[in-house]
C-alpha cells in the first residue's frame, strides 16, 4: 500500500461528524487533494462537493464535475452516482430544474446498478424536491419516505434526518400538521444522537412553521430564533435568509415592531448578497406592513411595489421552469413506455422462436412424421410472418401516435406560453398598478391618508393608469385579432392625418421628456388601403417606443415617402438602439413575445408591442422593418399599399 493511500485512509477513519468538525474536514480534504490520484482522488472530490454544496456552491460544482469525469475514466458507477447527485442538487438550488432532474435520474440508475442503496436514498431526496417544486406534495412525500426506508436500512443517519425533515415540510403544505409534527420530532430526536447542524436548523425551522400555522406565535418566535442562531453559527447564509423573513413576520404579529424591522432589513442584506429572490420579496412584503403600521405610507408604498415586482418575476420564471420540468418528465415517461413496449414485443418474438426450435426437435425424433411435421412447420411459419407483420404495423401505428402526441405537446406548450404571457401581462402590468390605486383609495377612505400625501402620490398613479390603459388596449386588440372569424375592415385613409392625430395623443409624454417632433409629409393627401384601427395601433406603438427609448431633449423624425405602389412611414429616434441579433429575433416568423426593456426614464412595457406591429402590418399586406445601431437610435419603416383607386389614376 503506497503512502498516499495510507494518508487518505487515516484521514477518512479519523474524521469526526459534526459542525465544527466539518470545517476541519473541508480544510483537510483541500490539503490532501493535490497528492491524491485515482480512486482516492475521486473519493476526496466527492467528499468536498458534498460538504461544500450548501456553502460554496460554485466550488462544489467544480469538484463534482471533475469527480464525474474521473469516475467515468475509472469505470466507477458508485463514484459517478455520487458526483451526479451533487451536480443535480446544485442545479436544483440554482432553479435549473430540468438539469437537476436529468442528473438525479442518471444518479439513481447508477446507484441501483451498483446496489448502492445509501446513494440511492440521497438521490430520492433530490427527486422528491423536484416533485415539491411542481406542488405535487403527495408524490414528493412518497420519494422522501422511500429515501428514509433505504437510509435506515443502510444506517445513514444524515439522510434519515434529511428525509424526515422533508416529509414534515411537505405535510405542512397539505395542512396535515399532526403528521408534520410527528416526522419533525423524529428528525430532532435522531439529530440529538449524532446529527448535523444544518439538519437541526432545518428541523427547528419546520417546527416553527408548524407553530406559526397553528397561530402559536410565541412558540414560533422562540423556535425560529433557535433555527437562525444555528444557521448563522455555521455560516449557512442561504438557509438563514429563509428564517429572517419568517422571524420578522412573527415579531410583527407578536407586537415587536422594532425587532421585526431589524430582522427584515438583515434579511434583505443577506438575500441580496446571495441572490435569493424569494426571500428578498417576502422581506419587502413584511417591511411594507411594518411601515404601514408606523404610518409611513410612502415607505410602505415603496416596499409593497418592490414586493409586487420581485414576486411577479419569480412567479413568471417558476411557471416557465415548472412547465419545462413537467415537459421533460413527460418525455421521459414516453420514452420509458416505448421501451417497455419493445421489450414486450421482443419477449413475444423470443417465445415464438423457442416454439420453432421445439418443433424442429420433434421433426428429428421420427422420420415417419417428417413430411407431416414439415407441412405443419410451413403453416406455422406463415402464421408467425403474419403475426410479425401485424406487430410491425402496430409498431408503425404507435410511432405515428407518438409523433401526433409530440406535435400536440409542442402545440400545447406554445399555447401555454401564449396563455402565460397574457396572464403575465394581466397579472403584472395591470394587477400591480390597479392594486396600488386600490391601496391608495382604501387608505384615503379610511382616513389614514391626508390630502397632501394623496397629491404627492397621484402623479405616480397617473403614470401607472396610463400604462394600464395602453397595455389593455394593445392586449384586447391583439386578442381579437387571434380569434376565429376576425375580419379586416379595409378603407381608404390618409396616412399623414393618422400620424398627426397620434402626435397629439403623445404630446404629454413628449413634454415630460422635452422631446421634439420633426414631421415631414411630402405626399400629403395620398391615401392607403388598410384597416384604419389596426394601423392606428401600429403607429401608436412605434411612436410610444420612440418616446420610451429617447433621451430627454432628443428629436424624433417622422416622414412619409412613396416607393412604387407603397407608401412608407419612417419613424426615427436618437435613443439607445438595438443589437442586430435582437432585431432579427423581434422580426422572426416564429417569434411571439419579448421581455420588455425599461425605457430611458425606467418606463415599463408588456413586450407585446412589436409583436402587434409586425403582425397587424402583415395582416394588411404591408411590410415592417427595423434598422438600428446600439447607442445611436432606431429607424422603423411601415410600408402600406397605396389606395387602389388612386393607383389606377
BELLINZI-V594429 format. One record per pair of residues at least 4 apart in sequence whose ideal C-beta (glycine too) atoms are under 6 Angstrom apart, sorted by the first residue. I is the first residue (numbers start at 0). J is the second residue. Records with the same first field share a line. If there is no record, write none. Layout:
BEGIN
I=J, J
END
This chain:
BEGIN
0=4, 5
3=34
4=39
7=39
9=13
14=24
15=20
16=193
18=196, 233
20=24
25=50
28=43, 46, 47
32=43
35=39, 40, 43
36=40
41=66, 69, 70, 78
44=62, 65, 66
45=66, 81, 82
47=51, 62
48=59, 62, 63, 85
51=55, 58, 59
52=59, 85, 88, 89
55=59
56=89
60=89
63=82, 85, 86
66=82
67=79, 82
70=75, 78, 79, 82
76=109, 112, 113
77=113, 115
79=109
80=106, 109, 110, 118
81=118
83=102, 105, 106
84=106, 121, 122
86=102
87=99, 102, 103, 125
88=125
90=95, 98, 99
91=99, 128
96=129, 132, 320, 324
97=323, 324, 327
100=129, 327
103=122, 125, 126
106=122
107=119, 122
110=115, 118, 119
111=119
116=149, 153
117=153, 155
119=149
120=146, 149, 150, 158
121=158
123=142, 145, 146
124=146, 161
126=142
127=139, 142, 143
130=135, 138, 139
131=139
133=321
136=169, 172, 173
139=169
140=166, 169
143=162, 165, 166
146=162
147=159, 162
150=155, 158, 159
151=159
156=193
157=195
159=189
160=186, 189, 190, 194, 198
161=198
163=182, 185, 186
164=186, 201, 202, 205
166=182
167=179, 182, 183, 205
168=205
170=175, 178, 179
171=179, 208
176=209, 212
179=209
180=209
183=202, 205, 206
186=202
187=202
190=194, 198, 199
194=198, 199
196=229, 233
197=235
199=229
200=226, 229, 230
203=222, 225, 226
204=226, 242
206=222
207=219, 222, 223
210=215, 218, 219
211=219
216=249, 252, 253
219=249
220=249, 253
223=242, 245, 246
226=242
227=242
230=235, 238, 239
231=239
235=239
236=269, 273
237=273
240=269, 270, 275, 278
241=278
242=246
243=262, 265, 266
244=266, 278, 281, 282
246=262
247=259, 262, 263, 285
248=285
250=255, 258, 259
251=259
255=259
256=289
259=289
260=289
263=282, 285, 286
266=270, 282
267=282
270=275, 278, 279
276=309, 313
277=313
279=309
280=306, 309, 310
283=302, 305, 306
284=306
286=302
287=299, 302, 303
290=295, 298, 299
291=299
296=300
306=310
307=431
311=427
313=317
315=423
317=321
318=419
322=415
344=390
351=383
358=376
362=372
368=372
404=408
415=419
420=592
422=426
423=427
424=428, 474, 605
425=429
426=430
428=470, 605
429=433, 467
430=434
432=463, 467
436=460
439=456
442=447, 448
443=448, 453
448=452, 453
467=471
470=605
473=607, 611
476=536
477=611
480=485
487=530
488=530
489=528, 529, 530
490=531
491=526, 528, 642
492=526, 531
493=526
494=527, 559, 566, 568
495=520, 523, 559
497=535
501=538, 539, 542
502=516
505=509, 542, 546
508=546
509=514
512=551
513=551, 552
514=549, 553
515=554
516=555
517=554, 556
518=557
519=558
520=559
522=559, 561
526=642, 645
527=566, 639
528=640, 642, 643
529=534, 619, 639
530=619
533=615
537=612, 615, 616
540=608, 611, 612
541=570, 635
545=555, 570, 572
547=598, 602
548=574, 575, 598
549=553, 572, 574
550=599
553=573
555=572
556=571
557=570
558=569
559=568
560=567
562=567
564=641, 646
565=638, 640
566=639, 641
567=636, 638
568=637
569=636
570=635
571=634
572=632, 633
573=632
574=632
576=627, 628, 629, 630, 631, 632, 633
577=581, 582, 627
578=629
582=625, 627
584=590
585=609
592=606
593=606
594=606
595=604, 605, 606
597=601
598=602
607=611
610=614
611=615
612=623
613=623
616=621, 623
620=640
621=638, 639
622=638
624=636
625=635
626=634
627=633
641=645, 646
END
